[in-house]
C-alpha cells in the first residue's frame, strides 16, 4: 500500500474537493448556454418574423394599388377610349394628365421608391408618372404572369433585383392579355429592401440578407459577401426550413444562423451572428471562474506546503531525533528555523540532548576513572613482581661484578617509574610516550637478550599530544604474550605514519600472533563493557582514545608482516600536520 506524506494528502484532498465544484460548474454552464442559445434563437426568429411582416406589408401595400386604381373614374374612362387615328385628342390628353397626377400621388403614398404603369390595349399606349408612349403588345404578353415577378438587372453581384406585379382588368383576361381592357403594372427594385435591411442591422447585432435559391442574394449595404457566400454553401447542403436556427462553422468560427421564409415572395430572410460575441459574457465568466479556481488551487497547494514545511517536517525531524536518541546517538541536534513554536521545541530538544550527553559523558568519565583506578591497582600488584625481576637481575649482575649492567638497569628503572608517577597529566607529547616505552623495552632487553626492538617516528609527530600510558600497554602485551612465550629471538617494531590528518602508530611483534577469528573477537570486545576475560589495559586504551579524539579514533588489530600481531592506534589531528622525512629512530638499546 502506498504511504502518502502529509503534503500529498492535503493536495489530494484539495483536488478532490475541486472536482465536484468543477463538475457542477460545467453542468450549470452547459444548462445556461443551452437556455441562452434557445432563447436567443427564439428572439432572433421573432425579430426576423416581425421584420418579414414589415417587408410583406409594404409589398402587399404596393400590390394593392392596382385594385384601387382600376376603379378610378378616369382610368375607367381611359379604358373606353378607342383611337380612330394615331393621335390623342385634347380630351384624351387631359385625361392622361389627370391619370399621371393620380399615379404620382399614389406612388408618393409609400416610403418605397416604386412605379406604376397603366397599359391600354385599345390605345396601344402605356401611361406612367412622367410619360405616355406606345408599347408592343406581344412583349407585354410574355411578361404577364400571376404573382410577383423578379428579375435581376445584370448578372453582376450586388446589382439590384426588380420586382413587378401585373393586374389585368377584367380578371378573366389574365391568360389572354390581348383581350383585356386595362393592365396595371407595379414595380420596385431591391434597394427598398436594402434600406430596410440596413435599418434592421443598425438596430441589432446581426447581418441580415435575403436569399432565394433560384435568384440570388439581396445584401445589406455593409454585408460581408465572402462570409455570406460560405454560409450559403453550408446551408445549401441541406433542406431549408421555415423559421429555424442552425449553428454553422466557417473558418473555425461558429455562427448562429436564423431564417424565416416569406410566403408572398418565396425569399428567405436570413440573419447570422458569431457565437463568440453572443457567448462573450459567459466566456468572460468562465475565464474568471477558471482563474479563480486555479488561484484557489494554487493557494491550497501553498497552504499545504506551509503546513507541511512548518508542521509536518519539524514533527518528522523531532521523531527522527528521538529515534536517534533512543539508539544512543547523543550527538543529534535539530536545526532551528524561524521563530514559531517548533523552533522553541527544537531549542528545548537540543538543550535536553546536550544535558543528557553531558550527563552520560560525566558518567562515562567516572567509569573510565574507575577503570583507570583498577588499572593502577593491577599495575601496583604487578609492579612488585616486575620489581623483583629487575632487582634479581641487578643482584646477579652485581655478583658477576658487571657494574655497567647494574647502572643501566637502575637508570632505566628510575626513568620508568618516574614517568608512571606523573600520570596526573591529561596529555603528554608523543615523544615522551615513546621515550617511556624505550626505557621499558631496554629493561626487557636486558632481562631477555633475545629481544630486539626498533622505533621509527616522524619528527613532527613527536610533538603531538596524546593521553599518557597509551602505547605502553600495547608494547607490554607484545612482550608478555608474543615474545616471552616464544623461545626464539623476539622482535618489537614501533612505527608511525600520517596521511591527510590521520595519525597511526603501529606496534608489531614476531610472536605466535592470532588468527582472523580471534582478532575479530578481540575487536568486538573493545566495543562492549569490560568483562573478566577482557584485559583492562587494552580496553582502557581504546575507551580513552574514543573519549579524547572522538568516534574517528580507536584501536585496531591485524596480523603483522613479521608473523605476529599488529596493534594500531589511530586518530585524527585537526591541524593536519604535513609530512616530514625526518624520523626519530631507536633500535636495540636506545635512540639513533
C-alpha positions in Angstrom: 0.0 0.0 0.0 1.4 3.4 -1.0 2.1 5.6 2.0 1.4 9.3 1.3 3.0 12.1 3.2 1.2 15.0 4.8 1.7 17.4 1.8 0.4 14.8 -0.7 -2.6 14.2 1.4 -3.6 17.9 1.7 -3.0 18.4 -2.1 -5.0 15.3 -2.9 -7.9 16.5 -0.6 -7.9 19.9 -2.3 -8.0 18.4 -5.8 -10.8 16.0 -4.7 -12.8 19.0 -3.3 -12.4 20.9 -6.5 -13.7 18.1 -8.7 -17.4 18.3 -7.7 -17.2 22.1 -7.9 -15.8 21.9 -11.4 -18.4 19.3 -12.5 -21.2 21.4 -11.0 -20.0 24.5 -12.7 -19.6 22.7 -16.1 -23.1 21.3 -15.8 -24.6 24.7 -14.8 -22.6 26.4 -17.5 -23.9 23.9 -20.1 -27.5 24.5 -19.0 -27.1 28.2 -19.1 -25.5 28.1 -22.5 -28.3 25.9 -23.9 -31.0 28.0 -22.5 -29.3 31.2 -23.8 -29.0 29.7 -27.2 -32.6 28.6 -27.3 -33.9 32.0 -26.0 -31.6 33.9 -28.3 -32.6 31.7 -31.3 -36.3 32.3 -30.5 -35.7 36.0 -30.1 -33.9 36.2 -33.4 -36.8 34.3 -35.1 -39.3 36.7 -33.6 -37.3 39.7 -34.8 -37.0 38.2 -38.3 -40.7 37.4 -38.4 -41.5 41.0 -37.4 -39.2 42.4 -40.0 -40.5 40.0 -42.6 -44.0 41.1 -41.8 -43.0 44.8 -42.3 -41.5 43.9 -45.7 -44.6 41.9 -46.6 -46.8 44.7 -45.5 -45.0 47.2 -47.8 -45.2 44.6 -50.7 -48.9 44.0 -50.1 -49.5 47.7 -50.0 -47.8 48.2 -53.3 -49.6 45.2 -54.8 -53.0 46.7 -53.6 -52.6 49.8 -55.7 -53.9 48.3 -58.9 -57.1 47.2 -57.2 -57.6 50.8 -56.1 -56.7 52.4 -59.4 -58.7 50.1 -61.6 -61.9 51.5 -60.1 -60.9 55.1 -60.5 -63.3 57.0 -62.9 -60.5 58.5 -65.0 -58.9 55.1 -65.5 -62.3 53.6 -66.3 -62.8 56.4 -68.9 -59.3 55.6 -70.2 -60.4 52.0 -70.9 -63.3 53.2 -73.1 -61.1 55.4 -75.4 -60.7 54.0 -78.9 -58.5 55.7 -81.4 -59.6 56.2 -84.9 -56.2 57.7 -85.8 -52.8 57.6 -84.3 -53.0 60.7 -82.2 -54.8 61.6 -79.0 -57.3 64.4 -79.0 -57.3 67.2 -76.4 -59.8 65.5 -74.1 -57.7 62.3 -74.1 -54.5 64.3 -73.4 -56.2 66.0 -70.4 -57.4 62.6 -69.2 -53.8 61.2 -69.3 -52.6 64.2 -67.4 -55.1 63.6 -64.6 -54.1 59.9 -64.6 -50.4 60.8 -64.2 -51.2 63.1 -61.3 -53.1 60.3 -59.6 -50.2 57.9 -60.2 -47.8 60.4 -58.7 -49.9 60.8 -55.6 -50.2 57.0 -55.3 -46.5 56.4 -55.6 -45.7 59.1 -53.0 -48.1 57.5 -50.5 -45.5 54.8 -49.8 -41.9 55.1 -48.4 -40.7 52.8 -51.0 -39.4 54.0 -54.3 -41.8 52.3 -56.8 -43.5 53.0 -60.1 -47.0 52.3 -61.6 -47.7 51.8 -65.3 -51.1 51.6 -66.9 -51.4 49.8 -70.2 -54.4 50.4 -72.5 -54.6 47.7 -75.2 -57.3 49.7 -77.0 -55.0 52.7 -77.3 -51.8 50.6 -77.5 -50.2 53.0 -75.1 -48.7 52.8 -71.6 -49.1 55.7 -69.1 -46.5 56.3 -66.3 -46.0 59.2 -63.9 -43.8 61.0 -66.4 -44.6 59.7 -69.8 -47.3 58.2 -72.1 -45.9 56.1 -75.0 -46.7 53.1 -77.2 -45.7 49.6 -76.4 -45.5 46.2 -78.1 -48.4 44.0 -77.1 -46.6 40.8 -77.8 -43.7 41.8 -75.5 -46.1 42.7 -72.7 -48.0 39.4 -73.1 -44.8 37.5 -72.5 -44.2 39.3 -69.2 -47.6 38.9 -67.7 -47.7 36.1 -65.2 -49.5 35.7 -61.9 -47.8 36.8 -58.7 -44.7 38.8 -58.2 -42.1 38.6 -60.9 -38.4 39.1 -60.0 -35.7 39.9 -62.5 -32.1 40.8 -62.0 -30.9 43.9 -63.7 -27.5 42.4 -64.6 -25.6 39.3 -63.6 -23.1 41.3 -61.5 -23.1 40.5 -57.8 -24.7 43.3 -55.8 -26.8 44.7 -58.6 -30.5 45.3 -57.7 -33.4 43.0 -58.4 -36.6 44.3 -60.0 -40.0 43.1 -58.5 -43.1 43.6 -60.7 -46.8 42.8 -60.3 -49.4 42.8 -63.1 -53.1 43.3 -62.6 -55.4 42.6 -65.6 -59.0 44.0 -66.0 -61.2 42.2 -66.3 -59.6 39.3 -64.3 -60.9 36.8 -66.8 -58.5 38.1 -69.4 -55.4 37.3 -67.3 -54.5 34.4 -69.5 -55.3 36.4 -72.7 -53.9 39.8 -72.1 -54.7 40.9 -75.6 -58.5 40.9 -74.7 -58.0 42.9 -71.5 -59.4 46.4 -71.2 -56.6 47.7 -68.8 -53.4 46.3 -67.5 -51.7 47.9 -64.5 -48.1 47.2 -63.6 -46.5 47.9 -60.2 -42.7 47.5 -59.8 -39.9 48.4 -57.4 -36.3 47.4 -57.1 -34.5 45.7 -54.2 -32.9 48.9 -53.0 -36.1 49.5 -50.9 -35.5 46.1 -49.2 -31.8 47.0 -48.8 -32.8 50.2 -47.0 -35.0 48.2 -44.6 -32.1 45.7 -44.1 -29.7 48.5 -43.2 -32.2 49.9 -40.6 -32.7 46.4 -39.2 -29.0 45.8 -39.0 -28.4 49.1 -37.3 -30.8 48.1 -34.5 -29.2 44.7 -33.8 -26.0 42.7 -33.8 -26.8 40.6 -36.9 -26.1 40.9 -40.6 -29.4 40.2 -42.4 -29.9 39.4 -46.0 -32.5 37.8 -48.4 -31.8 34.6 -50.3 -33.7 32.8 -52.9 -32.0 29.7 -54.4 -33.1 30.3 -58.0 -32.4 34.0 -57.9 -29.6 35.0 -55.6 -28.9 37.2 -52.6 -30.1 40.7 -51.6 -27.4 42.0 -49.3 -27.5 44.9 -46.9 -25.1 47.6 -48.0 -22.4 46.7 -45.4 -22.6 42.9 -45.7 -19.6 40.6 -45.8 -20.2 39.0 -49.2 -17.5 36.4 -48.8 -18.7 35.2 -45.4 -22.3 35.2 -46.6 -21.3 33.1 -49.6 -19.6 30.5 -47.2 -22.6 30.4 -45.0 -24.9 29.8 -48.0 -22.6 26.9 -49.1 -23.2 25.3 -45.8 -27.0 26.0 -45.9 -27.5 24.7 -49.4 -26.1 21.3 -48.4 -29.4 20.6 -46.7 -33.1 21.4 -46.8 -34.0 24.9 -45.7 -36.9 25.1 -43.2 -39.2 28.0 -42.4 -38.3 29.6 -39.0 -35.3 27.6 -37.8 -31.9 28.2 -36.2 -28.7 26.5 -37.1 -25.1 26.5 -35.8 -22.6 26.6 -38.7 -18.8 26.7 -38.6 -16.9 28.8 -41.1 -13.1 29.2 -40.9 -13.0 27.8 -37.4 -15.7 30.2 -36.1 -19.2 29.2 -35.1 -22.2 31.3 -36.2 -25.9 31.2 -35.2 -27.9 31.4 -38.4 -31.7 32.2 -38.2 -34.0 32.1 -41.2 -37.7 32.9 -42.0 -39.4 32.2 -45.3 -41.7 34.9 -46.9 -44.7 33.1 -48.4 -45.5 36.2 -50.5 -42.2 36.4 -52.4 -40.6 33.0 -51.7 -37.4 34.6 -50.4 -35.7 33.6 -47.1 -34.8 36.3 -44.7 -31.5 35.1 -43.1 -29.6 36.6 -40.2 -26.4 35.4 -38.6 -24.4 36.3 -35.5 -21.0 35.0 -34.4 -21.4 32.8 -31.2 -18.2 34.3 -29.8 -20.0 37.7 -29.5 -23.1 36.0 -28.1 -21.2 33.9 -25.6 -18.7 36.6 -24.7 -20.2 37.4 -21.3 -20.4 33.7 -20.5 -16.8 33.2 -21.7 -15.6 36.1 -19.5 -17.4 34.5 -16.6 -15.8 31.1 -17.4 -12.4 32.7 -17.6 -12.9 34.4 -14.3 -14.1 31.2 -12.7 -11.1 29.2 -14.1 -8.7 31.9 -12.9 -10.4 31.9 -9.5 -10.4 28.1 -9.4 -6.7 28.0 -10.4 -5.8 30.6 -7.8 -7.8 28.7 -5.2 -6.0 25.5 -6.1 -2.6 27.3 -6.1 -3.3 28.8 -2.7 -4.4 25.3 -1.5 -1.0 23.9 -2.6 0.8 26.8 -0.9 -1.2 26.3 2.3 -0.5 22.6 2.1 3.2 23.3 1.6 3.3 25.7 4.5 1.6 23.2 6.8 4.0 20.5 5.5 7.1 22.6 6.0 6.0 24.3 9.2 4.4 21.4 10.9 5.0 18.0 9.3 8.7 18.5 8.6 9.5 19.7 12.2 7.5 16.8 13.6 9.3 14.3 11.4 12.6 15.8 12.4 11.6 15.6 16.1 10.6 12.0 15.7 13.8 11.2 13.9 15.8 12.9 16.6 14.0 10.9 19.3 14.7 7.7 17.4 18.4 8.5 17.1 18.4 9.5 20.8 16.8 6.1 21.6 19.5 4.4 19.6 22.2 6.0 21.7 23.2 8.9 19.3 23.6 11.8 21.7 25.2 14.0 19.1 21.9 14.5 17.3 20.7 18.1 17.1 17.7 19.8 15.5 18.1 22.8 13.2 16.2 25.8 14.3 14.3 27.5 11.5 12.1 30.6 12.0 10.6 31.8 15.3 7.5 29.6 15.6 6.5 27.1 18.3 8.5 24.3 16.7 11.7 26.5 16.9 11.1 26.8 20.6 10.6 23.0 20.8 13.8 22.4 18.8 15.8 24.6 21.2 14.4 22.7 24.2 15.1 19.4 22.5 18.7 20.4 21.8 19.2 21.6 25.4 17.7 18.3 26.7 20.0 16.2 24.5 23.0 18.3 25.4 22.3 17.9 29.1 21.8 14.1 28.6 25.0 14.0 26.6 26.9 15.9 29.3 25.4 13.6 32.0 26.4 10.5 30.0 29.9 11.8 29.4 30.2 12.6 33.1 29.1 9.1 34.0 31.3 7.7 31.3 34.3 9.6 32.6 33.5 8.3 36.0 33.6 4.8 34.6 36.9 5.5 32.9 38.3 6.8 36.1 37.1 3.7 37.9 38.8 1.5 35.2 41.9 3.6 35.4 41.9 3.1 39.2 41.5 -0.6 38.7 44.3 -0.5 36.1 46.6 1.3 38.6 45.6 -1.3 41.2 46.5 -4.1 38.9 49.7 -2.3 38.0 50.5 -1.9 41.7 50.0 -5.7 42.0 52.2 -6.4 39.0 54.8 -3.9 39.8 56.2 -5.9 42.8 56.8 -8.8 40.5 58.4 -6.5 37.9 60.5 -5.0 40.7 61.5 -8.5 41.9 62.7 -9.4 38.4 64.6 -6.2 38.0 66.3 -6.4 41.4 67.1 -10.0 40.9 68.8 -9.1 37.6 70.7 -6.3 39.4 71.8 -8.8 42.2 73.0 -11.3 39.6 75.0 -8.6 37.7 76.5 -7.3 41.0 77.7 -10.8 41.9 79.3 -11.0 38.5 80.8 -7.6 39.0 79.1 -6.2 35.9 78.6 -2.8 37.3 77.7 -1.2 33.9 74.6 -3.5 33.7 73.6 -2.6 37.3 73.9 1.1 36.5 72.0 0.8 33.2 69.2 -1.2 34.9 69.0 1.3 37.7 68.8 4.2 35.2 66.1 2.7 33.1 64.1 1.6 36.1 64.2 5.0 37.7 63.1 6.7 34.5 60.4 4.2 34.0 58.8 4.7 37.5 59.4 8.4 37.3 57.1 8.6 34.2 54.4 6.4 35.8 54.2 8.6 38.8 53.4 11.6 36.7 50.1 10.3 35.3 48.2 13.3 36.7 48.7 15.0 33.3 45.8 14.5 30.8 48.1 14.9 27.7 51.7 14.3 27.1 53.9 14.7 23.9 54.1 11.5 21.8 57.9 11.7 22.0 57.7 11.4 25.8 55.4 8.4 25.5 57.9 6.8 23.0 60.8 7.6 25.4 58.9 5.9 28.3 58.3 2.8 26.1 62.0 2.8 25.1 63.1 2.5 28.8 60.6 -0.3 29.3 62.0 -2.1 26.2 65.6 -1.6 27.4 64.7 -3.2 30.7 63.1 -6.2 28.9 66.1 -6.4 26.6 68.5 -6.6 29.5 66.4 -9.4 31.0 65.9 -11.1 27.7 68.9 -10.6 25.4 67.0 -12.4 22.6 64.6 -9.5 22.4 65.4 -6.7 19.9 63.3 -3.7 19.0 63.2 -0.7 16.6 61.2 2.6 16.7 60.6 4.9 13.8 58.6 8.1 14.4 58.3 11.2 12.1 60.0 14.1 13.8 57.0 16.4 13.7 54.7 13.7 15.1 56.8 13.7 18.2 55.1 16.9 19.3 51.6 15.6 19.1 49.7 15.4 22.4 48.3 12.0 23.4 46.9 10.6 26.7 49.7 9.1 28.9 50.3 5.3 29.0 48.5 4.8 25.7 51.4 2.9 24.0 53.0 1.0 26.9 50.1 -1.5 27.5 50.3 -2.5 23.8 54.1 -3.0 24.0 53.7 -4.9 27.2 51.1 -7.2 25.7 53.5 -7.8 22.8 56.4 -8.7 25.1 54.4 -10.9 27.5 52.0 -12.7 25.1 54.2 -12.6 22.0 57.9 -12.8 23.0 58.1 -14.4 26.4 56.0 -17.4 25.3 58.3 -18.0 22.3 61.8 -19.4 22.8 63.1 -17.9 19.6 64.5 -14.4 19.1 61.9 -11.8 19.6 61.3 -8.5 17.7 59.2 -5.5 18.7 58.8 -2.8 16.0 57.1 0.5 16.6 56.3 2.7 13.6 54.2 5.8 13.0 52.6 7.4 9.9 50.1 10.1 9.0 48.0 10.7 5.9 45.9 13.9 5.4 45.5 14.5 9.1 45.0 10.8 10.1 47.7 9.6 12.6 48.6 6.0 13.1 51.1 4.3 15.5 51.8 0.6 14.9 53.2 -2.0 17.4 54.4 -5.2 15.6 55.9 -8.3 17.1 57.0 -11.7 15.6 55.4 -13.8 18.3 52.8 -16.5 17.8 50.1 -14.0 16.8 46.3 -14.6 16.4 44.1 -15.9 13.7 41.4 -13.8 12.0 38.5 -15.1 14.1 40.4 -14.3 17.4 41.3 -10.8 16.1 37.6 -10.2 15.2 36.5 -11.4 18.6 39.1 -9.2 20.3 38.0 -6.1 18.4 34.3 -6.9 19.2 35.1 -6.9 22.9 36.5 -3.4 22.7 33.0 -2.1 21.8 31.3 -3.8 24.8 31.6 -3.2 28.5 34.7 -4.8 30.0 34.3 -8.3 31.4 36.5 -10.5 33.5 38.0 -12.1 30.3 38.9 -8.8 28.8 42.3 -7.2 29.5 41.9 -4.0 31.4 44.8 -2.2 29.7 43.8 -2.7 26.1 40.1 -1.9 26.8 41.1 1.2 28.7 43.4 2.4 25.8 40.5 2.0 23.3 38.0 3.9 25.5 40.4 6.7 26.3 41.2 7.2 22.6 37.5 7.4 21.7 36.8 9.7 24.6 39.7 12.0 23.8 39.6 12.1 20.0 36.0 11.2 19.2 34.5 8.4 17.0 37.2 8.7 14.4 39.8 7.4 16.8 40.3 3.9 18.3 42.4 0.7 18.4 42.6 -1.9 15.7 44.4 -5.3 15.5 45.7 -7.2 12.5 48.2 -9.8 11.5 51.8 -8.5 11.4 54.1 -8.8 8.4 56.7 -10.2 10.9 54.5 -13.2 11.7 53.0 -12.0 15.0 50.3 -9.4 15.8 50.0 -5.7 14.9 48.2 -3.3 17.2 47.4 0.1 15.6 46.4 3.3 17.4 44.7 5.8 15.1 43.2 9.3 15.5 42.6 12.5 13.5 44.8 15.5 14.0 42.7 18.7 13.4 45.8 20.7 12.5 46.7 18.1 9.7 50.4 18.0 10.3 52.3 17.9 7.0 54.6 15.1 6.1 58.3 15.2 7.1 61.2 12.9 6.1 63.0 13.4 9.4 62.5 10.4 11.7 63.2 9.5 15.3 64.9 6.2 15.1 65.6 3.9 18.0 66.9 0.3 17.7 68.5 -2.2 20.1 69.5 -0.2 23.2 68.4 3.4 22.5 67.8 6.3 20.2 69.8 6.6 17.0 
